[in-house]
Amino acid sequence: MVLSALGGRILLNQTVDERLSIAYMDQMPAVRKGLFSIST
């Protein structure tokens, strides 16, 4: 909300996208491990 006040929706959306991409990359090892354990 503070970011939306400073830079508008674009800045807020970029921040959300960055957080989602970081969270996605952090979860990838767990996802791959889960997929491999299921497929094995």
Secondary structure by P-SEA (a helix, b strand, c coil): ccccccccaaaaaaaaaaaaaaaaaaaaaaaaaaaaaaac
